[in-house]
């Protein structure tokens, strides 16, 4: 396949539009279209994040309820606005971070594909490795921006629950956190986020890249073919690969996500600043090992749906952002 790709211009390859590289994108269109479509996608999935976060907070009275019951409980007590707590802050605040994350993802993936091209390994492994490393690098870079935003949004999601501090909007959240703990308070859970999400991001993108490659080949598609996949075939294959990636990632990362969520929103775990170890011990003492998987149902649903909708949206953005080919 590598020889075929070298012999034929990328735009003419049968599978060229299933894996569009950074050099073929109009960067301005890519980020503008991405901002619009990803914000719409986030709006659809935000309620599952609110349900998951509330289930993971100690003393909420919701940790032993099923996800659907928590959903109806929030809807009954707070209405639609309760399911969208923190969304405005998340949507607006995510825009610069998303530019940073997507740029680092695509650039690092291209670099990895370039430098692994001469290695003797199956193509699916090479694609999975390049996607995985790119996902890890992108997550590490974006954590610096997203952790303070995550702390702010999650505190707004759990307003009124025991052990949390009431805040009047995102700026008040930042002010009260800074007053209580200084700047480092905005980075609660940074180490745990980086340690847990970077491998999870690597796993997600690695599984997605390898799965998509394997599915296309199992369906009989090759770059050397004249026939190109239809738009519906591309959406179906990419959605399937995204769902598989999201499911794998949620199973592995939920325990760390539960600890991270509690660490970021609870203020009264005894004396001293909350820590990963103190939070983990409190969670284990309260609920045992099962407690680390509180909110797993909504998280599994969120990540599976997110994996499917995100990658379909992302791949659509890339196809809409292709540079126009100028012919002389």
N, C-alpha and C positions, 0 to 999 in steps of 0.2 A: 504493500500500500504506500509506503514511504516513497518508493521510486515513482509510482503513479502520480503522487502528489507533486513531485518535483518536475515531472514531465508536462503536466497540464496546469494552466493558470487556475488559481483558486476559485475564481468566479465561475469556471466552466465545469468543475468537479460535481458529480452527481449529489454528493452529500455536503457540498460547500455551505449551504444555508442552514445545516443542522449544527454547525460549530463555526460561527463567524468570529474571526480574530480581531484584535484591537485595531490593526492597521486599516481594516476595511470599513471602520465606523466613522461617521460624521459625529465628532465628539459633542458639539453643541446640541444637535438633534437628540443624541443619545441621552444626555442628562435632562433635557427639558421634557421629552416624552416619558423618560423614566420617572421623573418627579410626579407627573400627572397620574400615570398608571399605578405606580407603587403606592401613592397616597390613597387611591381608590381601593386598592387591594387591602391596605392596612385597615381601612374603614370597615370592610366586610369581616375581618378576623379579630378586630379589637375586643369584642365582647368575650371571646374565648380566653383572651389573655387576662381580662378582669376576673373572670370566674376562676381561672387557675391560680391567680395571685391571691385571691381571697381565701381559697381553700388551703393555701400553704401557710397562712398566718395563724400563729398560736392564739387561742382565746377568741377566735372569730365566731365560734359556734357553727362553723361551716365545714370544718376539716373532715368530719365524719359523714357528710352528706354527699350524695352523688352529684356529679357535675350539672346534670339537667335540673336537679332540685335547687342547686345554688343559683343557677341562671334564673329560674322562676322566682326565687326568693328576692334576688336583687331587683328584678323587673317589678315585682309587687311592691316592694318598699321604696324604691328610688325611681322607678320608671325607666324609660329609654335612656335618660341622661345618666343613670347609674351604671349602665352597661358601657357608657362611653366616657367615663371618668378618665382624665389624663390624655384623651385622644388628641385634643388640640395641641397640647404641648408636645406630644410625641410626633404628630404629623409635621408641624412646622419645624420643630427642633431636629428632626431626622434628615432634612434636606441636605445640609452641608455634609453630614456624616455619610449619607448615602453616596454622594459624589466621591468622597474619599475612599469609601469601601469598594465601589464598583471599579474605580480607576485602578486601585492597587490590585484588585482581583484579576482584571483583564491583562494588565501589564505583566504581572508576575506569572500568569498562566502562559503567556506568549514566550516569556524568557525560559520557563521550564520546558516547554515543548521544543524550543530551539536547542537547548543544551542536552536534552535526552534523546534527540533524534538519531544519534549515532550509536546509542546503547542497544545491545542485543536483548530485547525483551518483547513479549507479546504487545501488540498495539493497544489492546484494551488496558493492560497494566500501565503502559506509558501515559495514556490519556488520563487514567484514574490517578496516577501519581502526580501528574502536572496539575490537575484540577484540585487534588487534595492539598498540595503544598501552597497553591494559590489561595485556597480557602483559608488556610491557617494564617498566612501572611496578611491577608485582607482583614481577618478578624483581629489580629494583634494590633494592626494600625488603627482600626476603627474603635477599638476598646477605649482608647484614650479620649475619644469624643463621646461615645455612647454611654459609658458607665454613669457619669453625672446625670445625663438625661434619663437613664433607666431608674436611678435613685429617685429623681423628681417625679417621674410618671407613676412609679409604683406606690410612692407615698400618697399620691392623689387618688389612686385606685382603692386604697384601704382606709380612706377617711372615715373616722367614727368608730373603728374597731378597737377593742381593748389593747392597750400597749402601744398605741400609735398617737402621734401628736397632730392635733387639728391645724390645718394650714389653709389660708385663704388665697388659693391660686399658686401657680408655679413659682413666682417670684418670692412669695412668702415661704414656700418650702425651702428654697435656696437660702433665704435670709436666716431662717431658724436653724437649719443644719449648720451653716457657717458660724452662727453665734454659739451653738452648743459644742461643735467639734472642730471648727476651723475648716480650711479648704479640704483637708483630707476626709472630712465627713462626706463630701460629695463623691468620694472614691471608695466608699464602703463596698466591699465585695469585689474590688478591682482584681486582686490577685486570683480569687476564686473564679471570677468571670473569665479572665485570660487563660487560666489553667484548664477550666472546664470547656469553655466555648471554642477555644482555638482547635483542640483535637476534634471537638464535635463538628466544627466548620470544615475541618480537613476531611473528616469521615463523610459528611454530607456531600461535599463537592466531589470527593473521590468516588463514592458510590454512584453518584449521579453520572459523572463522566464515563465511568466504566460500564454502568448499566445501559446508558444510551448507546454506546459503541457496540455492546454485545447484542442488544435488541435489533439494531439496524442490520448487523451481519446475519443474525438468525432469521431475519425476514428476507434475506437474499440481496440486500442492497450493497453495492460496492461503488467506490469513486470512479472505477473504470467503466461503469454502466452509462448508457445514454439517458436512460429513464431516471428522472428525479422524483423524490417523494412528493406527494401532494401536501398541501397545507394541512389538511385534516390528519394525514399520516404523521406529519411532524409534531402536531399538537398532541396526538395520542401517545406517541412514543416518548416524547419529552415529559408529558404528564405522568406516565407510568414510572419512568426513571426517577422523577422528582418525588413521587409518592413513596417509592422504595427507600429513597435516601432519607426522607423525613421520618419514616417509621423506624428505621435503624437508629437514627440519631436520638429520637425521643426515648427509646428504651434505655439507652446507655447514659443519657445525660440528666434524666429527671431527678435523681437523688441530689446531685450537686446543685441543680436549679432550685430545689426546695430550700436547701441550706442558704443559698445566695439570696433568695427572696426574703427569708426571715431576717437574715443579717442586715438587709438594706432597709427594712421598714420597722423593726421593733426597737424600742428605746429603753425598755425596762428589764433587761436580763440581769438584774442584780447590779453589783458595783462594778465600776470600770467600763471601758469601752467594749462593746460586743466584738467577739472574735469568731472565726470559723469553728474553732474547737469548742468554745462555750456554746455556740448556737447548735452545733451537732449533738453535744451532750444533752442539752435541754430537749431537743427534738426526740432523741432516742429514749430519754427518761419518760417523756410524756406518752409516746406512741409506739416505741419499739422500732424494729426495722421497717415495718409497714409504713411508718410515718414519713420515711424518706420518699415514698411514692405517692404521697397525697397530691392530688391534682394531676395524677398521671393520665386519667381519661381525657380531660380537657387539653392537656399538653400534647398527648398523642394525636388528638383530633386537630389541634392547632398546628402542630408541626407537619402532619400529613397533608392537611389542607394547604398550609403555607408552602410546603415543598412543591405541591402540585400547582397551585395558582401562581406562586412566585416564579417558578421556572418557566411556565407557559408565558407569563407576562414578560419576564426577562428576555426570553428568546424572541418574543414578538417585538419588543423594544429594539433589539439588535437588528431584526430584519427591516423594521421601519426606519432605522438609522443608517442603513448602508449608504456609503458614498455613491453619488451618481457617476456612472462610468462615462467619461467623455470620449467620444469616438471622432476621429479626424477624417 
